[in-house]
Amino acid sequence: MAAPVQDAAAVRDRAPVRDAASASSAGPWSLRHLHLELLVSFAAAGAGRLRGQARLELRCERHGAGAELRLDAHPSLAVSRAALLPPPGGPGDAAGQALPVESRPFASYGSALHIALPQAPRAGQLLTLLIDYEAGEGPGVCWLSPEQTAGKQKPYMYTQGQAVLNRSFFPCFDTPSVKFTYSATVKVPEGFTAVMSATSWEKQKDNTFVFKMSQPIPSYLIALVVGDIVSADVGRGEGFRRAPELWELSRVWAEPCQIEAAKKEYDGVIEEFLVVGEKLFGPYVWGRYDILFMPPSFPFGGMENPCLTFVTPCLLAGDRSLVDVIIHEISHSWFGNLVTNATWGEFWLNEGFTMYAQRRISTEVYGLPYTCLEAATGRVLLRQHMDATGEDHPLNKLRVVIEPGVNPDDTYNETPYEKGYCFVSYLAHLVGNQSKFDAFLQAYVNRFKFQSITADDTLGFFLEYFPELKEKGVDSIPGFEFDRWLNTPGWPPYLPDLSPGQQLMRPADELAELWAADGLNMEAIEAVDITGWRTYQLVYFLDQILQKSPLPEGNVKRLSKMYPKISKAQNAELRLRWCQIVLKNNLEAEYSKVKDFLHSQGKQKYTLPVYRAMWGGSEATRALAMETFSATAPQLHVNVQNYVKKILGLGEAEA
């Protein structure tokens, strides 16, 4: 264990932690501000180009930086010119002094841009670089054909930066250890709108959009969308009335055909969660909180880009039954976006704390039993992951060693989320008082806001904040050593008590038993009222039904008729499980619902399990899989297409 961090400035002012996933010379340099000047153009068949400039305002942090600067880039990013701009108001050509620039190989996921400076800078010297470039074919810039959108009329473009993809969007220090402010001017074709993860947004003439992010963020949180999108305000609630000067009105963004559904689903919802988050973790510093509902082909659940969270349209259930999913992304406003892991090897600092924060907000809003039920589903996912990989797999540590050349995305799994949650819960258990631990989290955020830190910083501050625990040696209790938590793979040494969830699990277990019986006891079944059951209780019930499937002949058909709340749900979590139950029980009368679900969305988490269930079933379900994929392939993200091809024996991708 490193010595406790004594001063926030010491973290802020030290050299960035060495990041094996970055080719850049981030150590000797800091990036004060990035400005992007971009022209976006669409081409045929779901393609396009970004053309423009990146202006980097740099500061040399120490002597010995050398006369070369290295930036992260990508083979798909073509640099035509690099120049050193004269100081503001100083002599020199406004176009700048041209600099030699060369792209060299670095790793499968990026390249190194070497820029030769006229001379080695002195410590404290400010330099401004201008880089002319084109991009568009890299993995961080996604172009959708009209068929992949909800409206089916116009193409669409979005960027996805996490973990190391934004180096194919713009040249940068592509490491979470470096934070900076940014601005952008983006010109897009007529009939399209641009939005970014920025604190301010303005439309100017010639369909040009101007953005500014006034808070420092790491490169992976810069995001751009260009599409046929519109916005709607979603309420001025308690927080706005309490302090209108501190709050901006939240908006939802979506394609025109989805905007009314988005407004209806989220009107007044966002602020309720933000107000609770502020009470628990301190001020929300990002100004506004907007949600962008992505096209159906978006393969992820959500991405916490500051001021503008990207989410799957699967959250539009029509009855607000999935609105609580957004709590996770909102929690990133404090953990991940404000206090950030310095390297991807300690991703649990982002996700473990965010899972804990999400469940604290959920407990305040929905109560402890429901939150424990949701956490139990997370624990099941962790168990499934560790069973699949083996507990002693090196990725099942909280501190993962990412070797040079290894793509951080390839280390992604449930461990930083759920084992990380268990470790944060263990720290709360050591404190033994929820309000004291809540106060610690607020102090932690305040100490490290706008910084990128390591686990040693986190745990050092924990022991500094609770000196009585440090004196007891809680970091080295046999079997629960902090070092073991970080560096030993395997099941969490401590599991938080989720027994309050039993009061919701028990009736679901009992009802599933009734439906699995040979002779249905309809009197007992009808005595159970599920109208008040929220999503995770229904999910738990359906998981039990799926485990017991195939049920005796005719039972699922009767279950479908009795619970239209389930069998006709628009809630994607319920639809996924209902499709799996229909397939496992060969309920051919409802195969159309399976087809409809796969036509309606392309989220990886939902699409792949359904195809696996179809392919593992009867000849009829295999034929259904082939027929459905043939019809829906053009609307899927290319990665999801490849995964499905692998499941169906049509390709070589890893599923």
N, C-alpha and C positions, 0 to 999 in steps of 0.2 A: 504494500500500500504506500502510495506517495504521501508526503507530508500534506496536511490540510492546506487548502488554498487560503491565503491570508487576506488577499486583496483582489477585488474584481479587476482592477486595472492591470494586475499582473497577468491575468488570463487574456485580457483584451490586447495588451501591448506585446505579448510574447510572439515569437515567430509561429506561423501556422504549423500544426502537427504534420509530420511527414505522411503523405497519402500515397500509397503505392499505386493507386488507380489514376493518378494525375501525372502527366508528363511535364507539367508547368514548373516554372521557377518561382512558385508562390512564396517560398521561404524568405528570400531577400527582398521581395517586392510586396506591396499591398495595392489593391485596386480600390481607389476612392470612389470612382463613379464610372458607369458604362452608359454610353448613348448609342442606340441603334437607329439607323436611318434606312428604312426598308421599302422596297416596291414588291408587292405580291402579285403574281400572275398565275392564272390557272391554265393548264393545257388539257388535252383530251385524255380520256381514260384514267381519271383519278390521279393526275400528276400535276406538277407546277414548279415554279421557281421563286426563290427569294433573291433579290439583288439589292446591294446597298453597301453600307459602311458600318463599321463598329469603331467607335472612338473610346479609347481606354485612358482614363486619367489615373496615372500611377505615381506611387511614391517609393523611392528606394529606401529600405528600412535599415540597411547597415552597409558598412564598407565591405569591399570584396565581392560585390554582386557580379562583377565582370561586365564585359561589353556585349553580352548576349542575353536576350530575353526569350524565354520559352513559354508558349501558350498551348493549351489543349485545343485540338482541332480534329478533323475527320477526313479521310480520303475523299468523301463526297463534297467537302467544302473547298471551293476553288478560290484561292487568294490571288488577285491580280496586282495588288500594290500595297506596300506598307510605307508609312511616312511618319517622320517625327515633326509634330506641329510646333511652331514657335510659341513662346510664352504669350499669354493674352496681353495685347498692347505692345509687345516687344517687336524688334526688327525681324525681318525674314519673310520668305515666301509664304503666303497664306495657305498654299497647297501643301506646304511642308517639305522637308528634306527626305527624298526617297531613301529607303533602307533595304539592304539585301534581305530576302526572306526565302526560307526553304522549308518544305514539308518533309518530315522524316517518319518512318514507321515507328510505332510505339507498342500497340497491342491490337487485338482483333477488333476492339470497340473504339479505336481512335488513333490519331497520329499526333506528332509533336511539331509545332510551328516554331522554327528557329528564326529569330529576328536579330540581325547584327546592329548594334548601336554604334554611333560615331566614336564614342569613348566610354570607359567605365564611369558610371555615375557616382557621385558622392552620397553619403548617408544623408537622408532628408531631402534629396533633390526630387522635384516634381517633373514628370515627363508626361506628355500627351501623345499617344500613338493613334494614327488613323489607318484602318485596314479596309481596303475595298475587297469585297468578296461576293460570291454567289453560293447558294445552298439550295437544298430541296430534296435530294435523293437519300439523305442519311436517315438513320433509324429514329431520330428525335423529331422529325418533321413528317407528319402523316397527312396524306392527301386522299380524300374520299371522293369517289364518283357519286353522282346523284343517287344511284341505286342504294348506296350505303347510308343515306340520310333518311330522316323521317318524312320529309316532304317530297323526296324523289325527283326534285326539279333542278336543283343547282348543286355544284360541287361544294366541298367543305375542306378546310385545312385546320389542323391543330398541332401544337407541339407538346411533347411529353419529355420532361427533363430528367426525372428521377430514374436511375441513379446517376448515370454518366452519359446521358444522351444529348444534352444541350450543346456539347462540343461539336455536334453536327448541325446546330442551329446558328451559332456564332462562336468566334474564337474567344477563349476566356481562360481563367483559372477555374477549371471544372472540378472543384473540390469543395465539400461542405465546410472546410476549415476557413474559407475566405468569404467574407460578407462585404457587400457594397450596395450603394444606391444605384438606381438606373432610371433612364428615360428612353423614350422611343417615339419616332415619327413613322407611321406606317400608312402607305398609300395602297389602296385596294381597288379592284374594279367596281364600276357602278353596279348597284344592286346588292352589294355585300357590306357587311359591318365587321369591324375589327374590335376585339376586346383583349385586354391583357391583365395579368396579375399585378395591378398597380393601384396606388392610392388615389390618383386622379386620372380622368378620362375626358377628352374633349374632341368633338368632331369639327374639322375645319373645311374650307372649300376644297374642291377637287377630290372629294371622298378620301380625305387624309385624316388620320386619327392620331392624336398626340397623347402620350401617356407619361406619367411620372410616378416612380415608387420612391417615397421620401424616407423609408426605413431601410436599413441595410439587410440584405438577404443573400443567401448563397445562390450560385448560378442555377442549381436544379429547380428553383422555385420561380424562375422567369418562364412565363407561359403566354402563348399567343393563339387566338382563334380567329379565323376569317370565314364567315359563312353568311347564309341568309338567316340572321338571328334578330330577335327583338327582345325587349325587356318589359317587365311589369313590376311596379312597386309592391312590396308585401308587408305593409303595415308600420305604423308608428305606435309602438306599444309602450309598456311601462318604462323601459330604459330611456326612450326618447323623451317622454314626458318629464322624467326625473332630471335629465341633464341634456337638453337638446343641443347644446354647444359641443358636446362630446360624441354625439351619435349622428351618423348619416343613415338615411333611409336605405334599408336593404332592398335588393332587386333580385328577381329571378330572370334568367336569360334562357331562351330556347328558340327552336325553329317556330315560325308562325303557327303551324298546325298543333303545336304542343304548349303554347304559352298560356292559354286559359287553364289547362289542366295543371300546369306548374303553379300558377298564381293561386288557384283554388286549394291545392295541396299544402302550400307553404305559407299562405297569408297568416302573419302573426306568430308563426312557429319559430322562426330563426331567433328572434329576439328573446323568447322565453329561455332558450338554451344559453344564449350569450349572457343574459343577466345572471343566471346561476353560475356560469363559468367565471364571471367577474367577481362574484361573491367569494368563490372558492380560491381562485388563482391570481386575482389582481386585475388591473385595468386591461381592457381589450385595446391594443395600441394601433390597430390597422385601419381605423376609420370606418370603412364600410365592410359589410360581409355579404357578398353576392354569391349566388349559386348558378352555375351554367349547366343546364341539362344537355348532355352531349347526344349526338346521333345514336341510333340503336346499335350500330356496329362498334361503339366504344367498348373495348374488351375488359375494362377495369370497373371496379365499384366506385372509386372516387380518387381524386388527387387534390391534396390540400393546398393548392396554389394560393398564396395570401391575397385577400380581398376578393378572390374569385375561385371558389372551389368548383372543380369539374366533377360531375356525378353522372352515373348511368341513368337513363330514363326509366329503368326498371323501378326506381323509387316512386314513380307516379302510379301508385296503387289505386287511386281514386277514392280512398277512404281514410287517408292519413295513417294507415297501419304500418308504414315503413319510414315515417318521418324521423324516428329516433336514430336511424342509421347515420344521419348527418351529425349526430353528437360527436362521433369519432373525428370527423374532419374539423369540426369547430374546436375540439380539444387541441388539435395541432396548432391552433393560434398561439398557444402558450408553450407547448412541448413539441419541438420539431422546427417550427417556424421562428419562434422567439429565442428559445434555447435549443441549440442544434448539436447533433453528434459531429465531432470534428472529422471523423472518418466513417466509412460505411462498415468497418469491422465492429463498431459499437452502435449499430443501428437500434439496439434495444433502448438507448437513451432517448431516441425519438419515439419509438413505438410502445415500449413497455410503460413509459410514463403516460403516453397518450391513452393506452388501454385503461390505466388506473384512473386517469382524469375523466375519461368517458363514463366509467362505471360510477364515479363519484357524482357526476352530473345526473346520470340515470337514477341513482338512488334518491337524490333530492327530488327529482321530477316524478318518478314512477314507483318509488319505494324499493326497499331492500329485497323482498322475495323475487320480484320480477328481474332485478339486476342480477341476482344470484343465478336465476334460471338462464339468463343470457350468458353469464360467465361460464356456466356449466357446459354450454354448447361450445364455447371456446376451448375449454379443457378437453373435450372430446376430440376437437380438431388437432390439438397438440398431441394427444395420445395416438391418434391415427398417423400423424406425421412421424412420430418417433418409432412406432411399430414398423412403419414402412422403411425407414432409413437405418434402424438400429439405434438404441439410445446413445451408444458411444461414438456416433458419427461426429466428426469435428465441427460440423455446422450446428450441432446441438449445444454449443457453448454460447454464452452471451458476448464474450469477446472473441470474435472470429479473426483469425489471421488470414488476411486476403493477400496472397502472394502476388508479386509482379506478374502481369499478364492475365490474371484471373478477373473476369468481368464481375463486379459486385452484384449485378443483377442475378448471376448464377448462384449466389449464396442466399437468395431470398427464400424464406420459409416461415413456419408458424413460431419458431423459437423466440425471436426477438419480441414478438407480440405477447404470447401467452406465458413463456418462461420469464420474460421481462416483467410482465404484470405481477407474476408471483414474487419476484425479487422486490419490487416496489411495495407489494403487500407485506412482505416480510419486514421491510424497514418500518412500515406503519405498525406492525405487530410488536417490534422492539420498543417503539415509542409507547404503545399501549393506550393512547388517547387520541381519538379521531380529530378533535378540534386542534390539538397540538400538532398533529401531523399535517393537517390542512394549513396551519400557520407556517410550518416548515416549507411546504410546497410554494406558498406565496413568497416567502423569503428567498427560496431557491431561484424562482423565476426572476425576482427583482435583482438578485446578485448577478445572474448570468445572462440577463436579457441582451439580445443582439450579439451574443457571443457563440462561438463553437467550442465545445468542451469535451473532455474525456471522462470515462468512468471514475478515474482517480480524482478529478475535480469534484464530481458529484458526491462521491463517498467521503472525500476529505471535508467537504462543506457540511455533510450530514453529521460527521463526528465533531466538527467545530461548533455546529448549532446545538448539539446535545452533548455537552462535555461530560455529563454524568454517564452517558452510554459509552463514551470513549474510555472513561476511567474504568468501567466494568469490562472493557475489552470485548465488546459485542462483535467486533470485526473478526474475531478469531475463536468463536464458540465452536467446539469440535462438531464437525458435520455440517455446520452452517457458515463456515468461514466465507468472508466476502471474496477471497481469492478463489475458493471453490465455485461459488456462484458464477464468477466471471470466466474462469479458465478450465473448468471440468465439464465435459459434455454429459448429458443425461437428464433424467427427470428432475424437476425442481425439488430441492431439499425440503421446501416448505410449501404447503398448499393452503390458501386462505379458506376459511370455513364458508361453504356455500349452502349449508343446511337450511337457511331460511327459504331457499327455493323449493324445498320439499313440499311446502303447502300448495304450490302450484303443480309440481310434478306428480304428486300422489293421485289427484283426481284424473290426470291425463293417463297415468299408468293403468289405473283401474278401468277407465273407459276403453283403452286399447285392449285390455284383457277380455272385456265383454264382447268387443267386435271380432276377436280372434277365436271365439268359441264355436263349436260345431253347431249347436242349437242356440240361435240368438235369443237372449232374454230382453225383449224389446221394452218391457216394463222398466227394467233397471236402466237400460240405455236412455229411454225417454225421460227418466228422472234426473239425468245430468244435463244441466243447462250450460251450453258453451257460448251463449251469445256475448258474455262479458270477457271471454278469453282474448288476450292480446296476442300479437304475432308469435312471440317466442314460446308461449304455452301451446299454441296450435302447432308450431313447428315441432316441439317436443312430442306431442301426441302423434303427429304424422310420422316422425322418426320411429316411434315404437310400432306403429302399424306396418311400416316398411320392413322393420326387422322381423316381424312376425309373418310377413308375406312369403308365399301366396296364402291368402286366407281361404277358409272353406268356400266352396262354390256359392256364388250369389251374395256373399257378405259385402264385398266392395261396391257392388251395384246398389245395394240398399244404403250403404254408408254415403255414397254419392248423392242419392236422392234425399237423404235426411239432412245433409249438411251442405246446402248450396253455398253457404259462406266459405266453404273449403273448395268444393269441386268446381265452383264458378268464380273463384277469386281472381282478382287482377293483381294481387300481391305476389311478386315474383318468387319470394321464399316459399310460399304455399304452392304456387304453380309448379315449381321445380319438384317438390316432394310428391305432389299429386300425379305428375307425369311419371315419376319413378314407380309409384304404387300401381298406376294403370298398366304400365309395362310389365311389372313383376307378376301381376295377376291376370295378364292377357285379357284385359277388358277392352275388347276390340271396338265396342260401341263408343269409347271415348278416345280412340287413337287420334281423332281430329283435334283434340285439345293439345296433344303432344306436338302435332304439326303446327298448330296456331302459335304455341309458345315459342317454338324455334323460328317461326317467321317473324315474331314480334320483337325479338332482341338478339344480340350477338355477344352478350357478356360471357367471358370465358368460364367463370364459376358456374354458370347455369347451363351453358351449351354443351360442354364436354361430358358432364355426368349423364345427361339425357342420351347423348349418342352412345356412351358406353353401355347404358342400360338397354338401348335398342339392339346394339350389336351383340350383347350377351344373351339375348332372348331368342324368340322363335324365328322361324323363316319369315313370318309375316312382319315381325318388328324389324328384322334386317332389311327387308324390302322397303319398309317405311323409312328407315334411315337413309338408304340410297336415294329414294325419291325426294325426301325432304332436303338432303344436302345438295342434290342437283338443282333444286329450285332456289335455295337460299345462299349458296356459295358466294355469288357476286356481292351480296350485302354484308359479308363477314369481313372482319379484319384479317389481313393476310396471315398473321400468326395463328389465329383461330382456325382459318381454313386448313392450314398445314397440320394442326393438331387433329382435326376431325379426319383428314385424309389418312393419318396414321392409324386412328382407331378403326377406320373402315378398310384398312389394308390397301389404301390407294397411294401412299407416299411414305417418305422416310423421316418425317419430323418426329421429334420426341414429344410424346403426349404425357 
